[in-house]
Amino acid sequence: MDFLEPAFMQRALLAAVLVGITAPAVGIYLVQRRQALMGDGIGHVAMTGVGLGFLLNSSPVWMATLVAVAGSVAMELIRAYGKTRGDLALALLFYGGMAGGVLLINLSSTGSNANLSSYLFGSLSTVSTEDVTAISILAAFVVLVTVGLRRQLFAVSQDEEFARVTGLPVRALNLLIAVTAAVTVTVAMRVVGLLLVSALMVVPVAAAQQLSKSFRATFVLAVATGITVTLAGTVTSYYQDVPPGATIVLYAIGIFIVLTLLAAPLAKRRARAAAQATADCDTRCVPATRRPTDDVKV
């Protein structure tokens, strides 16, 4: 347990737990909406915020949050209103965000490509007390939204038309999902990195879906998987001196593979049980054929 002694590891582990909670909590809605790569696009846009933070000598985390939120709103509006040229607009937004981040951080007096690398792939030693404070505040917002509005967000993610008929503010909820995803990206970038955060949003959810069928069970199992892989990846990074983001993602993919292998025989067992239950019901529930003499009055 000597990894708990350094102050930077204490901060990194706390940040890892918050990331492990928030990323799958948002990712489950993105997976339902078939927007698994949205986090990757937001990560590209957030790079401009990081570079702007170094250029203005302000907090890169908070600046990245503002830029990522603005970018996510633009992405959602393009998705909602964009027609044939929607994909082109998104591509320009993604690549422009990446190019802007690289340019701005090199124009600043305090930034460098080494600083940018820590935001792209995560770094344990660079998680400061200010970063932990910002991550905690942002993570609280994400949990409040994803848990407090889970029924409404699930309805919108499953069927927008049905949600609109029932009277839900579909456009506002769609924008809220996009903003929450943007906040999650900035929460995770100090531990996982901007280029890999999308994997932590999606892979734990995909792994949980191999065993669970209900939304609640998938949510709980995905968050548990997220916490497990972020803590394991952070500790491994401390001992083996490997990038934390890559290690966390590989652990998540490993769990996905294991659960997928376990799910196959479990699905067969469930199918056999369902078939047996159907056969038993046919035997018990179908009334016996009445004999012709049963209706004969003596």
N, C-alpha and C positions, 0 to 999 in steps of 0.2 A: 504493500500500500504506500510505497514511498512516492508514487506519482501524485499523491495528494498534498505533498509538502510544498512544492513550488507554488508561489502565488499565481503565476501565469496559468498553471494547470488547473487551479481551482476556478479561475475565470473561464478557461476554455471548456471545462466540464459543465459548468453552469450554462454556458452558451450552447453547448452540444445538446443538453437536455431540452432546452427551449426550442432548438431547431428540430429535434426529434419529435416534439409534440406538434409544432405548427405546420411543418411541411406536409405530412400526411393528412392533417386536418383540413387543409385547403385542397390538397391533391385529390381527395376523394370526389370533390365536386367537379374538378377539372376532368377527371377520368370519366365521370358520368356524362359530361358535356362533350366528350371526345375532343378535348383541348389539351391533350397530354403535353404538347410541346409549347404551351403558352408560357410556362415558367422560363424556358430557354430564351424565348424572345424578350421577355421582360429583363432577363439577366443582361442581354446585350444592351438594352436601353439604359439600364442602371449604371453601366460603365461610364456613360457621359456624366452622371451624377457624381461618381467617384472622382473623376478627373476635375470636375467643377469644384468639388470640395477642396482638393489640393490647391487649385488655382486661387481660390478665395480664402484660403487658410481657415476653413470652417470644417465641421465634422463631415467626413465622407459618408458616414452611415446615414445621417439625416439628409444630406444633400442627395444621396442616391435614392432615399425614400421618396423625396419630392419629385425627382425626375422619373422614377419608376412608376409612381402613381399617375403622373401625367401621361406617360407612355402607355400604361395599361388602359386608361380611359380612351385614348386615341385608338388603341387596338380594338377595344370593344365597339366603339362607334364605327370603325371600318368594317368589323364583322357584321354589325347590324344593318348598315346602310350601303356598304360597298358591294358593287355588282361584279362586273367582269374584271375590273382593274383592282379589286380588293387585295389579291395576293401580291401584286406589284407594290402597292402602297405599304403593305406589311414588310415586305423585303427591304424597301428603302428605309423604313423605320428601324429595323433590326440592324442593318449594316451601318446606317448612319449613327446609331447609338454606339456601336463598337468603335467606329473610326473617331467619333467625337471624344470618347474616353481616352483613347491612346494619344490623340493630339493635345488635349487639354492637360493631361498629366505631365507630358513632356514640356509644355509651356510653363508649368509652375516651377517655382524656385525650390520647393520642398519635395516634390514628387519625382519618381523615376520608374523605369520599367520594373524594377524589383518591387516597388510598392504596389504597382498594378498587378503583378503576379500573385501577391498575397491575397488580393481580392478576387482574382480569377479562379484560384485553386484552393484557397483557404490557408490559414497559417495559425498555429497555436500560440506562438510567442508574441504575436502582434495584437491579440485580443486585450484591449485596455479596459480599465474600470469604466471609462465613459462609454465604451462599446457595450459592455454588459448592461449598463443602465439603459441605453437606447434599445438594446435587444429585448430587455425585460418589458419595457413599456410597449413596444411594438408587438411582442408576443402576446401580451395581455389583450390587446385589441383583437388580434387574430383569433384567440380562443373564445373571446366574448362573442364575436360574430359567428364563427363556425359552429359553436355549440348552442348559443342562444337563439339563433335563427335557423337551426338545422332543418326544421320542417319546411320552411319557406324556400330555403336554398335547394333542398332536395327536390321539391316540387318543380322549381324552375329548371333544374338540371335535367330532370327526367323528361318533361314535356312542357315546353314554353306555352303552347297553345292552350293546353288544359289549365295551366296555372293562370293564364290571362283570363280564361272564362270564369274561373273561381274568384276573380277579383284581386289577385295578387299584383303588386306593382312590378311587373316583369322587368321593365327597363331599369328601374332603380336597383333591383336585386342583381341583375346582370352586371351592372356597374360596380356594385358592392363586392361581388365575387372577384372581379378584375382588380379592384383596389386591394382587396385582402391578399390576393396572389402577389401583387407588387410588394406589399409590406413584408410578406413571407420571404420573398427573394432577398430583400435587404437584411432580414433577420438572419438568414442562413449564410450570407456571403462571407462572413468572417471565419466560419468553420468549414463549410463545404466548398465555397467558391461560387462565383456567378455562373461559370460554365457547367457546373455539375449539380446545381441546386434543383433543376428540373427533374433529375433522376430520383432525388430523395422525395420529391412530391409524388412521383408516379410508381416507382418500384415497390415500396412498402404496401401501397394500396393494391397493386397487382398481386403481390404475394398473399395478402389477406384474402383476396377474392378466391384463391384456390381452395380455401377451407370453409369460408363462411358464406352464407347465402343472404342474410339480412343486412340492411344498411348499418344498423347499430353494431352488430358483431364485426362487420368489416371495418368500421370506424375505430373501434377499440383495438382490434388486432393490428391494424395499420399503425396506429400511434404507438402501440407497444413495440412493434418492429422498428419503427423510427427511433425510439429512445434507445433500444438495444444496439442498433448498428452505429448510431452516433457516439455512444459511450465507448463501444468496443473499438471503433475506428480511431477515436481520440486517444485512448490508452495505447493502442498499437502504434500510433504515430509518435507518441512520446518515447516508447522503448526502441522502436526500430528506425526512427528518423526518416519516416516516409510521409508523403503529403497526406494530410488528414482527409481532404475531400475525396480523393481517389480511393483511399482505403475504406471510407464509409460507404461509398457507392458500390464497391466490389463486395463488401459484406452484405449489403442489401440484395444484390443480384444473387449471391450465394444462398441466402435465405429463400429467395424466390424459387430457385432451382430445387432446393430441398422440399419446400412445401408443394411444388408442382409434382414431384415424384411421389410424395405421400398422398396427394389428392387423387391420383389415378385409381389405386386400389380402394380408397375410401368411396369414390364415386361408384365403383362397381358394386361395393357392398351395399350402398344405399339403393342402387337400382334393383339388386336382388331382393332386398327387404321390401321395397315398394311393390315388386312383382308378386312376392309371396303374400303381402297384405291384400293385394287385389284379388288373388286367387282365393284366399280365405274368405274375403267378403262375398265373392261370387257364390261360394259354397253355402255360407250362412244366410246371406241376405236374399237370394232368389228363392221365392216360395216353391215348394214341391208341386209337381203336376198333380192336379186333382184327378182321382179316378172317376170314370163315368158313373159309377154306382153311388158316388158321394151325394149326388143331387136327387137320387131316387127316394121318394117318400115311401116309407113302409106302411 
